[in-house]
């Protein structure tokens, strides 16, 4: 049988951890570069593009620009996804430690 005090403590810990995680996400910025710096991108912890820089050299080379944009966007989204997975695992570990 579950002890309601234990469940309450776990729930309170979960709320605290979730609140802290949300605050951390607000401050996160992920950055990636492709083509030796010809394309740079930054996204927020919410996966919103906050900065995109494209070297003028690429403006006349549509094919290369498309390839580099795909590469840099996938890279930065993978960084964010990895961070989300790590945070979820850390939250799970923190909650299970509080038992």
TIRO-2110 file (N, C-alpha, C; in Angstrom, 1 decimal):
// TIRO-2110
0.8, -1.2, 0.0, N, 1, A
0.0, 0.0, 0.0, CA, 1, A
0.9, 1.2, 0.0, C, 1, A
0.4, 2.3, -0.7, N, 2, A
1.2, 3.5, -0.8, CA, 2, A
0.9, 4.4, 0.4, C, 2, A
2.0, 5.0, 0.9, N, 3, A
1.9, 6.0, 2.0, CA, 3, A
1.6, 7.3, 1.3, C, 3, A
0.5, 7.9, 1.7, N, 4, A
0.1, 9.2, 1.1, CA, 4, A
1.1, 10.3, 1.3, C, 4, A
1.8, 10.2, 2.4, N, 5, A
2.9, 11.2, 2.7, CA, 5, A
4.0, 11.1, 1.7, C, 5, A
4.4, 9.8, 1.4, N, 6, A
5.5, 9.5, 0.5, CA, 6, A
5.1, 10.0, -0.9, C, 6, A
3.8, 9.7, -1.3, N, 7, A
3.3, 10.2, -2.6, CA, 7, A
3.3, 11.7, -2.7, C, 7, A
2.9, 12.3, -1.6, N, 8, A
2.9, 13.8, -1.6, CA, 8, A
4.3, 14.4, -1.8, C, 8, A
5.2, 13.8, -1.1, N, 9, A
6.6, 14.2, -1.2, CA, 9, A
7.2, 14.0, -2.6, C, 9, A
6.8, 12.9, -3.2, N, 10, A
7.3, 12.6, -4.6, CA, 10, A
6.7, 13.6, -5.5, C, 10, A
5.4, 13.9, -5.4, N, 11, A
4.7, 14.9, -6.2, CA, 11, A
5.3, 16.3, -6.1, C, 11, A
5.5, 16.7, -4.8, N, 12, A
6.2, 18.0, -4.6, CA, 12, A
7.5, 18.1, -5.2, C, 12, A
8.3, 17.0, -5.1, N, 13, A
9.7, 17.0, -5.7, CA, 13, A
9.5, 17.1, -7.2, C, 13, A
8.6, 16.4, -7.8, N, 14, A
8.4, 16.4, -9.2, CA, 14, A
8.0, 17.8, -9.7, C, 14, A
7.2, 18.5, -8.9, N, 15, A
6.8, 19.9, -9.3, CA, 15, A
8.1, 20.8, -9.2, C, 15, A
8.9, 20.6, -8.2, N, 16, A
10.1, 21.4, -8.0, CA, 16, A
11.1, 21.2, -9.2, C, 16, A
11.3, 19.9, -9.5, N, 17, A
12.2, 19.6, -10.6, CA, 17, A
11.7, 20.1, -11.9, C, 17, A
10.4, 20.0, -12.1, N, 18, A
9.8, 20.5, -13.4, CA, 18, A
10.0, 22.0, -13.5, C, 18, A
9.7, 22.7, -12.4, N, 19, A
9.9, 24.1, -12.4, CA, 19, A
11.3, 24.5, -12.7, C, 19, A
12.3, 23.9, -12.1, N, 20, A
13.7, 24.1, -12.3, CA, 20, A
14.1, 23.8, -13.8, C, 20, A
13.6, 22.7, -14.3, N, 21, A
13.9, 22.4, -15.7, CA, 21, A
13.4, 23.4, -16.7, C, 21, A
12.2, 23.9, -16.4, N, 22, A
11.6, 25.0, -17.3, CA, 22, A
12.4, 26.2, -17.3, C, 22, A
12.9, 26.6, -16.1, N, 23, A
13.8, 27.8, -16.0, CA, 23, A
15.1, 27.6, -16.7, C, 23, A
15.7, 26.4, -16.6, N, 24, A
16.9, 26.1, -17.3, CA, 24, A
16.7, 26.2, -18.8, C, 24, A
15.6, 25.7, -19.3, N, 25, A
15.3, 25.7, -20.8, CA, 25, A
15.3, 27.1, -21.3, C, 25, A
14.7, 28.0, -20.5, N, 26, A
14.6, 29.4, -20.8, CA, 26, A
15.9, 30.0, -21.2, C, 26, A
17.0, 29.6, -20.5, N, 27, A
18.3, 30.2, -20.7, CA, 27, A
19.2, 29.4, -21.7, C, 27, A
18.7, 28.3, -22.2, N, 28, A
19.6, 27.5, -23.1, CA, 28, A
19.7, 28.1, -24.5, C, 28, A
20.8, 28.0, -25.1, N, 29, A
21.0, 28.4, -26.5, CA, 29, A
21.9, 27.3, -27.1, C, 29, A
21.5, 26.8, -28.2, N, 30, A
22.3, 25.8, -28.9, CA, 30, A
22.8, 26.4, -30.2, C, 30, A
24.1, 26.1, -30.5, N, 31, A
24.7, 26.7, -31.7, CA, 31, A
25.3, 25.6, -32.6, C, 31, A
25.3, 25.8, -33.9, N, 32, A
25.9, 24.9, -34.8, CA, 32, A
26.4, 25.7, -36.0, C, 32, A
27.4, 25.2, -36.7, N, 33, A
28.0, 25.8, -37.8, CA, 33, A
28.3, 24.8, -38.9, C, 33, A
28.2, 25.2, -40.1, N, 34, A
28.5, 24.2, -41.2, CA, 34, A
29.3, 25.0, -42.3, C, 34, A
30.0, 24.2, -43.1, N, 35, A
30.8, 24.8, -44.2, CA, 35, A
31.9, 25.7, -43.7, C, 35, A
32.5, 25.3, -42.6, N, 36, A
33.6, 26.1, -42.1, CA, 36, A
33.2, 27.5, -41.6, C, 36, A
32.0, 27.6, -41.2, N, 37, A
31.5, 28.9, -40.7, CA, 37, A
30.7, 29.7, -41.7, C, 37, A
30.4, 29.1, -42.9, N, 38, A
29.7, 29.8, -43.9, CA, 38, A
28.2, 29.9, -43.5, C, 38, A
27.7, 29.0, -42.7, N, 39, A
26.4, 29.1, -42.1, CA, 39, A
26.4, 28.8, -40.6, C, 39, A
25.9, 29.7, -39.9, N, 40, A
25.8, 29.5, -38.4, CA, 40, A
24.3, 29.7, -38.0, C, 40, A
24.0, 28.9, -37.0, N, 41, A
22.6, 29.0, -36.5, CA, 41, A
22.6, 28.9, -34.9, C, 41, A
21.7, 29.6, -34.3, N, 42, A
21.5, 29.5, -32.9, CA, 42, A
20.0, 29.3, -32.6, C, 42, A
19.6, 28.3, -31.7, N, 43, A
18.3, 28.1, -31.4, CA, 43, A
18.1, 28.2, -29.9, C, 43, A
16.9, 28.5, -29.4, N, 44, A
16.6, 28.6, -28.0, CA, 44, A
16.4, 27.2, -27.5, C, 44, A
16.2, 27.1, -26.2, N, 45, A
15.9, 25.8, -25.6, CA, 45, A
14.5, 25.3, -26.0, C, 45, A
13.7, 26.2, -26.6, N, 46, A
12.4, 25.8, -27.1, CA, 46, A
12.4, 25.5, -28.6, C, 46, A
13.6, 25.3, -29.1, N, 47, A
13.8, 25.0, -30.5, CA, 47, A
13.3, 26.1, -31.5, C, 47, A
13.4, 27.4, -31.0, N, 48, A
13.1, 28.5, -31.9, CA, 48, A
14.4, 29.1, -32.4, C, 48, A
14.4, 29.3, -33.7, N, 49, A
15.6, 29.9, -34.3, CA, 49, A
15.7, 31.4, -33.8, C, 49, A
16.9, 31.7, -33.2, N, 50, A
17.1, 33.0, -32.7, CA, 50, A
18.1, 33.8, -33.5, C, 50, A
18.9, 33.0, -34.3, N, 51, A
19.9, 33.7, -35.1, CA, 51, A
20.3, 32.8, -36.2, C, 51, A
20.5, 33.3, -37.4, N, 52, A
20.9, 32.6, -38.6, CA, 52, A
21.8, 33.5, -39.4, C, 52, A
23.0, 33.1, -39.6, N, 53, A
24.0, 33.8, -40.4, CA, 53, A
24.4, 33.0, -41.6, C, 53, A
24.3, 33.6, -42.8, N, 54, A
24.8, 33.0, -44.0, CA, 54, A
25.8, 33.9, -44.7, C, 54, A
26.9, 33.3, -45.0, N, 55, A
28.0, 34.1, -45.6, CA, 55, A
27.5, 34.5, -47.0, C, 55, A
27.9, 35.7, -47.5, N, 56, A
27.5, 36.2, -48.8, CA, 56, A
28.0, 35.3, -49.9, C, 56, A
29.1, 34.6, -49.7, N, 57, A
29.6, 33.7, -50.7, CA, 57, A
28.6, 32.7, -51.1, C, 57, A
27.7, 32.3, -50.3, N, 58, A
26.7, 31.2, -50.6, CA, 58, A
25.5, 31.7, -51.3, C, 58, A
25.3, 33.0, -51.4, N, 59, A
24.1, 33.6, -52.0, CA, 59, A
23.9, 33.2, -53.4, C, 59, A
25.0, 33.0, -54.2, N, 60, A
24.9, 32.6, -55.6, CA, 60, A
25.0, 31.1, -55.8, C, 60, A
25.0, 30.3, -54.7, N, 61, A
25.2, 28.9, -54.9, CA, 61, A
24.1, 28.2, -54.1, C, 61, A
22.9, 28.2, -54.7, N, 62, A
21.7, 27.6, -54.1, CA, 62, A
21.9, 26.2, -53.6, C, 62, A
22.5, 25.3, -54.4, N, 63, A
22.6, 23.9, -54.0, CA, 63, A
23.5, 23.8, -52.7, C, 63, A
24.6, 24.5, -52.7, N, 64, A
25.5, 24.4, -51.5, CA, 64, A
24.8, 25.0, -50.3, C, 64, A
24.1, 26.1, -50.5, N, 65, A
23.3, 26.8, -49.4, CA, 65, A
22.3, 25.8, -48.8, C, 65, A
21.5, 25.1, -49.7, N, 66, A
20.5, 24.2, -49.2, CA, 66, A
21.2, 23.1, -48.4, C, 66, A
22.2, 22.5, -48.9, N, 67, A
22.9, 21.4, -48.2, CA, 67, A
23.4, 21.8, -46.8, C, 67, A
24.1, 23.0, -46.8, N, 68, A
24.6, 23.5, -45.5, CA, 68, A
23.5, 23.9, -44.5, C, 68, A
22.4, 24.4, -45.0, N, 69, A
21.3, 24.7, -44.1, CA, 69, A
20.7, 23.5, -43.5, C, 69, A
20.5, 22.5, -44.3, N, 70, A
20.0, 21.2, -43.8, CA, 70, A
20.9, 20.6, -42.8, C, 70, A
22.2, 20.6, -43.1, N, 71, A
23.2, 20.1, -42.1, CA, 71, A
23.2, 20.9, -40.8, C, 71, A
23.3, 22.2, -40.9, N, 72, A
23.4, 23.0, -39.6, CA, 72, A
22.1, 22.9, -38.8, C, 72, A
20.9, 22.9, -39.5, N, 73, A
19.7, 22.8, -38.8, CA, 73, A
19.5, 21.4, -38.1, C, 73, A
19.9, 20.3, -38.8, N, 74, A
19.8, 19.0, -38.2, CA, 74, A
20.8, 18.9, -37.0, C, 74, A
22.0, 19.5, -37.1, N, 75, A
23.0, 19.4, -36.1, CA, 75, A
22.5, 20.1, -34.8, C, 75, A
21.9, 21.3, -34.9, N, 76, A
21.5, 22.1, -33.8, CA, 76, A
20.2, 21.4, -33.1, C, 76, A
19.4, 20.9, -34.0, N, 77, A
18.2, 20.2, -33.4, CA, 77, A
18.6, 18.9, -32.7, C, 77, A
19.6, 18.2, -33.2, N, 78, A
20.1, 17.0, -32.5, CA, 78, A
20.7, 17.4, -31.1, C, 78, A
21.4, 18.5, -31.1, N, 79, A
21.9, 19.0, -29.8, CA, 79, A
20.8, 19.2, -28.8, C, 79, A
19.7, 19.9, -29.2, N, 80, A
18.6, 20.2, -28.4, CA, 80, A
17.9, 18.9, -27.9, C, 80, A
17.7, 17.9, -28.9, N, 81, A
17.1, 16.6, -28.6, CA, 81, A
17.9, 15.9, -27.5, C, 81, A
19.2, 15.8, -27.7, N, 82, A
20.1, 15.2, -26.7, CA, 82, A
20.0, 15.8, -25.3, C, 82, A
19.9, 17.1, -25.3, N, 83, A
19.7, 17.8, -24.0, CA, 83, A
18.4, 17.5, -23.4, C, 83, A
17.3, 17.4, -24.2, N, 84, A
16.0, 17.1, -23.6, CA, 84, A
16.0, 15.7, -23.1, C, 84, A
16.7, 14.8, -23.7, N, 85, A
16.7, 13.4, -23.2, CA, 85, A
17.5, 13.3, -21.9, C, 85, A
18.6, 14.1, -21.9, N, 86, A
19.4, 14.1, -20.7, CA, 86, A
18.7, 14.7, -19.5, C, 86, A
17.9, 15.8, -19.8, N, 87, A
17.2, 16.4, -18.7, CA, 87, A
16.1, 15.5, -18.2, C, 87, A
15.4, 14.8, -19.1, N, 88, A
14.3, 13.8, -18.7, CA, 88, A
14.9, 12.7, -17.9, C, 88, A
16.1, 12.2, -18.2, N, 89, A
16.7, 11.2, -17.4, CA, 89, A
17.1, 11.7, -16.1, C, 89, A
17.7, 12.9, -16.0, N, 90, A
18.1, 13.5, -14.8, CA, 90, A
16.8, 13.8, -13.9, C, 90, A
15.7, 14.2, -14.5, N, 91, A
14.5, 14.4, -13.7, CA, 91, A
14.0, 13.1, -13.1, C, 91, A
14.0, 12.0, -13.9, N, 92, A
13.6, 10.7, -13.4, CA, 92, A
14.5, 10.3, -12.3, C, 92, A
15.8, 10.5, -12.4, N, 93, A
16.8, 10.0, -11.4, CA, 93, A
16.6, 10.9, -10.1, C, 93, A
16.3, 12.2, -10.3, N, 94, A
16.1, 13.0, -9.1, CA, 94, A
14.8, 12.6, -8.4, C, 94, A
13.8, 12.3, -9.1, N, 95, A
12.5, 11.9, -8.5, CA, 95, A
12.6, 10.5, -7.8, C, 95, A
13.3, 9.6, -8.4, N, 96, A
13.4, 8.3, -7.8, CA, 96, A
14.4, 8.3, -6.6, C, 96, A
15.3, 9.3, -6.5, N, 97, A
16.1, 9.4, -5.3, CA, 97, A
15.4, 9.9, -4.1, C, 97, A
14.3, 10.7, -4.4, N, 98, A
13.5, 11.3, -3.3, CA, 98, A
12.6, 10.3, -2.6, C, 98, A
12.6, 9.1, -3.0, N, 99, A
11.7, 8.1, -2.3, CA, 99, A
12.1, 7.9, -0.9, C, 99, A
END
